[in-house]
Amino acid sequence: MLLERFFELRDAFAHLKVAVLGDVMLDTYVWGTVSRISPEAPVPVVAVDRIEHRPGGAANVAFNLQSLGARVELVGLIGDDASGRMFEETVSGYGLEHKCVVDSERPTTEKTRVIAGSQHIIRMDKEVIRPPSARLEAQLVDASLQALEGADALILQDYHKGVFSPEVIRRVCAGAARAGCPVFVDPKIDHIEYYKQVALIKPNEQEAAHFSGRPIGDDDDVRAAGSILRERLQAEVVLITRGANGMDLCDADGYHRIPTKARKVADVCGAGDTVISTYTLSILAGATVLEAATLSNYAAGTVVEEMGVVPVKLEKLEGLLRHYAPG
């Protein structure tokens, strides 16, 4: 991608608004050092240096969009607990506009990662996975329809943590259609059949294999899976993320292999959030499908260089582009 084209797209990002509905999480990081093994069990003893909270899940998608310069309105589901209050404090601290529906009968989804130096020691998850009640469905739909006012697009970020049900998907997508907003989806296995006629469906390799019913062993299998998904879901674009192998794009023009652009890999967590955020804004800014996927691939290459879930930064994205395509 030429730098001049990147600058054109970047400048357009600030004029865009995206509504995000999805499973929000509180990402908690416990940073420390290890100098000994516990006498109680053969496990490392972590001397804690600091504890940090970050927006996770769909909130990280919103954080990426904001970091790229766009306006965002986030809708999610949290519990009536300390983690929920910390989540709202965290996203407010980053200036993210949000409206969270509160469910007193479930905890806020929280992922706690213990990291010693550059070593990820353990991850602890606190969550309850069940579909929303009819009352919560109505609240999520109402909040989403409000977020769609003045929006240019809708992102559905599905981690299968309790926000999405067939009814929520149907009603919110119908609202987006009435508002003239294209829908971009990061799906989970249980709901794939409900995401029909969207602008983008972005499964990972494992999800694509499951959705298409075709095991994936090589590029030909990925191409076939993408074609099956695109036809079955009547999606404009299928973008399959493949970790260290980059991404594969299937659209009306055919199939495109997009190799990874990471210079180093410290942590792949959150890369998919960066991809859908960058792709969505690029398309809205006037990029072609291939341009949007290419820029998304570069953006993912910047976030995997850092430990923990972090948003893409425009200056780092420009730096990576200059690294591979100076001038």
Secondary structure, DSSP 4 states (H G I P E B T S, - for coil): --HHHHHHHHHHHTT-EEEEEE-EEEEEEEEEEEEEE-SSSSSEEEEEEEEEEEEEEHHHHHHHHHHTT-EEEEEEEEESSHHHHHHHHHHHHTT--EEEEEETTSPPPEEEEEEETTEEEEEEEE----PPPHHHHHHHHHHHHHHTTT-SEEEEE--SSSS--HHHHHHHHHHHHHTT--EEEE--GGGGGG--S-SEE--BHHHHHHHHT----SHHHHHHHHHHHHHHHT-S-EEEE-GGG-EEEEETTEEEEE----S--S--TTHHHHHHHHHHHHHHTT--HHHHHHHHHHHHHHHTTSSS-----HHHHHHHHHHHS--
